[in-house]
Amino acid sequence: MNFDFTEEQELLRKTARDFVDREIMPYIGEWDAKGYFNKHLIKRLAEVGFMGVCIPERYGGSGMDYNSLAIVCEELERGDTAFRTAVSVHTGLNSMTLLQWGSNLQKQKYLTPQAKGEKIGAFGLTEPGAGSDVAALQTTAKLDGDHYVLNGQKTWISLCDTADHFLIFAYTDKSKKHNGISAFIVERTYEGFSSKATKGKLGIRAGNTGEIFFDEMKVPKENLLGKEGDGFKIAMAALDNGRFTVAAGACGQIMACLEASVEYCHERKTFGKEIGKHQLVQQMIAKMEAGLQMSRLLVYRAGEMKNKGARNTRETSLAKWQACDFANKAADDAVQIHGAYGYSNEYPVERYLRNSKAPVIYEGTREIHTIMQAEYVLGYRKDKPLTHSLPPWKK
Ligand SMILES: Cc1cc2nc3c(=O)[nH]c(=O)nc-3n(C[C@H](O)[C@H](O)[C@H](O)COP(=O)(O)OP(=O)(O)OC[C@H]3O[C@@H](n4cnc5c(N)ncnc54)[C@H](O)[C@@H]3O)c2cc1C
């Protein structure tokens, strides 16, 4: 397996890093403190092609491969988790799912403006009573002539107030359990749609998360994605891509922890020497570096598998689980290295610690991924062949 980056990818990393240093780093402390989501930045991300990285050019995307998407996510999360989360839901969970499952008409109408960043996509699976247990969802969709009528509520939806289009999962036939869930493309402008941001979040305060509601909302029949009953499969396929972007972002979070910690190790002196010279501090730095390198190997291996069109649910889950755990630990250690100063927002590491928690919860909690990995090893879980080919990223 070749892990060398191409010249194009090296340039992409530099472009992403410069973007983050210029457009995010100088302002993020203030945005986070104020709980301000800068939606104009999404437009700027679109201008540099970061909202459609591995969507083919014929649909308005940048036509790059999966590991290029990983590079963008790594670099964005080095700036802040909020903007990587935006790319995860817009590209990983929504656009790539439209590419994989959408009809030609749906791709033209929804995917193309999303890949160009003219419209923003989001993903609505979680409900107040249904997170890990997807089949517990309560939202219903009833066919009535040429449209479905949706009733229900989704919670913890990233970009709830910002997105133009949502991928929504609802029961068309509850008696069939998982096989009775269907997926719909929903526009914010539909009558009966409303949203409300959640206040008081631990982290990702510079992001936009909240609830969305459907009250007798009419959705045209042609906005059904795939067939009736495909919803669960579609959601799981979407998560294969979303989790990949979350795992890549976690590498960026570790990079940010390392950068801040190394700088502080040289700056702060105790007992007559730089704290970086104390072996127990070195141990924390060494573990961050090990976590970064191991996570990257897992992420780029999953990316290579995706590039080849191979089923990668197992490998992506492992990458997501491990990278997010490493990032959470790295952020905890980064605060520890900064001592009391790490406990204040004078330094960015307290934001890293708060931000590093959500990725351990969303797109499959740590426990769900642990169970998945154990079940694969024990032979209780076996992936079926793909029913729809992976999104072709090639031009
Ligand atoms: C910032 C943020 C953004 C989000 N964005 C989105 C979004 O854009 N779209 C969306 O649809 N969702 C989103 N989510 C929701 C997220 O995906 C869910 O929170 C997640 O799936 C977990 O569901 P839950 O919170 O209901 O926890 P639960 O499923 O209720 O789990 C509670 C606890 O029980 C454990 N648990 C549950 N089942 C088992 C089991 N079988 N064995 C062992 N332990 C178990 C869990 O691991 C967890 O520790 C977001 C969440 C956050 C925090």
The ligand as an SDF file (V2000), in Angstrom:
LIG
                    3D

 53 58  0  0  0  0  0  0  0  0999 V2000
  -22.1470   18.0900   18.4890 C   0  0  0  0  0  0  0  0  0  0  0  0
  -22.9950   16.9920   17.9430 C   0  0  0  0  0  0  0  0  0  0  0  0
  -23.3750   17.0260   16.6030 C   0  0  0  0  0  0  0  0  0  0  0  0
  -24.2010   16.0270   16.0810 C   0  0  0  0  0  0  0  0  0  0  0  0
  -24.5950   16.1050   14.7650 N   0  0  0  0  0  0  0  0  0  0  0  0
  -25.4960   15.1920   14.2820 C   0  0  0  0  0  0  0  0  0  0  0  0
  -26.0220   15.3250   12.9510 C   0  0  0  0  0  0  0  0  0  0  0  0
  -25.6330   16.2200   12.1840 O   0  0  0  0  0  0  0  0  0  0  0  0
  -26.9690   14.4330   12.5350 N   0  0  0  0  0  0  0  0  0  0  0  0
  -27.4360   13.4290   13.3410 C   0  0  0  0  0  0  0  0  0  0  0  0
  -28.2860   12.6690   12.9040 O   0  0  0  0  0  0  0  0  0  0  0  0
  -26.9420   13.2830   14.6120 N   0  0  0  0  0  0  0  0  0  0  0  0
  -26.0060   14.1420   15.1030 C   0  0  0  0  0  0  0  0  0  0  0  0
  -25.5240   14.0210   16.3960 N   0  0  0  0  0  0  0  0  0  0  0  0
  -26.0840   12.9850   17.2450 C   0  0  0  0  0  0  0  0  0  0  0  0
  -25.1740   11.8060   17.4960 C   0  0  0  0  0  0  0  0  0  0  0  0
  -24.9510   11.0820   16.3260 O   0  0  0  0  0  0  0  0  0  0  0  0
  -25.7750   10.9570   18.6200 C   0  0  0  0  0  0  0  0  0  0  0  0
  -25.6720   11.7430   19.7880 O   0  0  0  0  0  0  0  0  0  0  0  0
  -25.0840    9.6200   18.7990 C   0  0  0  0  0  0  0  0  0  0  0  0
  -25.4490    8.7420   17.7720 O   0  0  0  0  0  0  0  0  0  0  0  0
  -25.4070    8.9440   20.1430 C   0  0  0  0  0  0  0  0  0  0  0  0
  -26.7700    8.9090   20.3630 O   0  0  0  0  0  0  0  0  0  0  0  0
  -27.3850    9.4420   21.7640 P   0  0  0  0  0  0  0  0  0  0  0  0
  -26.8080   10.7620   22.0470 O   0  0  0  0  0  0  0  0  0  0  0  0
  -28.8600    9.3010   21.6580 O   0  0  0  0  0  0  0  0  0  0  0  0
  -26.8250    8.4230   22.8540 O   0  0  0  0  0  0  0  0  0  0  0  0
  -27.4520    6.9850   23.2330 P   0  0  0  0  0  0  0  0  0  0  0  0
  -27.5860    6.1560   22.0300 O   0  0  0  0  0  0  0  0  0  0  0  0
  -28.6500    7.1960   24.0780 O   0  0  0  0  0  0  0  0  0  0  0  0
  -26.2890    6.3970   24.1460 O   0  0  0  0  0  0  0  0  0  0  0  0
  -26.1010    6.7960   25.5130 C   0  0  0  0  0  0  0  0  0  0  0  0
  -24.9070    5.9970   26.0670 C   0  0  0  0  0  0  0  0  0  0  0  0
  -25.2230    4.5900   26.0470 O   0  0  0  0  0  0  0  0  0  0  0  0
  -24.2360    3.9050   25.3050 C   0  0  0  0  0  0  0  0  0  0  0  0
  -24.8760    2.8160   24.5550 N   0  0  0  0  0  0  0  0  0  0  0  0
  -25.9670    2.8840   23.7550 C   0  0  0  0  0  0  0  0  0  0  0  0
  -26.2490    1.6700   23.2490 N   0  0  0  0  0  0  0  0  0  0  0  0
  -25.3020    0.8210   23.7230 C   0  0  0  0  0  0  0  0  0  0  0  0
  -25.0260   -0.5730   23.5520 C   0  0  0  0  0  0  0  0  0  0  0  0
  -25.7620   -1.3320   22.7380 N   0  0  0  0  0  0  0  0  0  0  0  0
  -23.9860   -1.1110   24.2240 N   0  0  0  0  0  0  0  0  0  0  0  0
  -23.1970   -0.3300   25.0150 C   0  0  0  0  0  0  0  0  0  0  0  0
  -23.3940    0.9810   25.2110 N   0  0  0  0  0  0  0  0  0  0  0  0
  -24.4210    1.5540   24.5670 C   0  0  0  0  0  0  0  0  0  0  0  0
  -23.6540    4.9440   24.3530 C   0  0  0  0  0  0  0  0  0  0  0  0
  -22.3790    4.5630   23.8790 O   0  0  0  0  0  0  0  0  0  0  0  0
  -23.6360    6.1740   25.2410 C   0  0  0  0  0  0  0  0  0  0  0  0
  -22.5160    6.1260   26.0670 O   0  0  0  0  0  0  0  0  0  0  0  0
  -24.6470   14.9700   16.9160 C   0  0  0  0  0  0  0  0  0  0  0  0
  -24.2300   14.9260   18.2510 C   0  0  0  0  0  0  0  0  0  0  0  0
  -23.4120   15.9090   18.7600 C   0  0  0  0  0  0  0  0  0  0  0  0
  -22.9800   15.8430   20.1990 C   0  0  0  0  0  0  0  0  0  0  0  0
  1  2  1  0
  2  3  1  0
  2 52  2  0
  3  4  2  0
  4  5  1  0
  4 50  1  0
  5  6  2  0
  6  7  1  0
  6 13  1  0
  7  8  2  0
  7  9  1  0
  9 10  1  0
 10 11  2  0
 10 12  1  0
 12 13  2  0
 13 14  1  0
 14 15  1  0
 14 50  1  0
 15 16  1  0
 16 17  1  0
 16 18  1  0
 18 19  1  0
 18 20  1  0
 20 21  1  0
 20 22  1  0
 22 23  1  0
 23 24  1  0
 24 25  2  0
 24 26  1  0
 24 27  1  0
 27 28  1  0
 28 29  2  0
 28 30  1  0
 28 31  1  0
 31 32  1  0
 32 33  1  0
 33 34  1  0
 33 48  1  0
 34 35  1  0
 35 36  1  0
 35 46  1  0
 36 37  1  0
 36 45  1  0
 37 38  2  0
 38 39  1  0
 39 40  1  0
 39 45  2  0
 40 41  1  0
 40 42  2  0
 42 43  1  0
 43 44  2  0
 44 45  1  0
 46 47  1  0
 46 48  1  0
 48 49  1  0
 50 51  2  0
 51 52  1  0
 52 53  1  0
M  END
$$$$
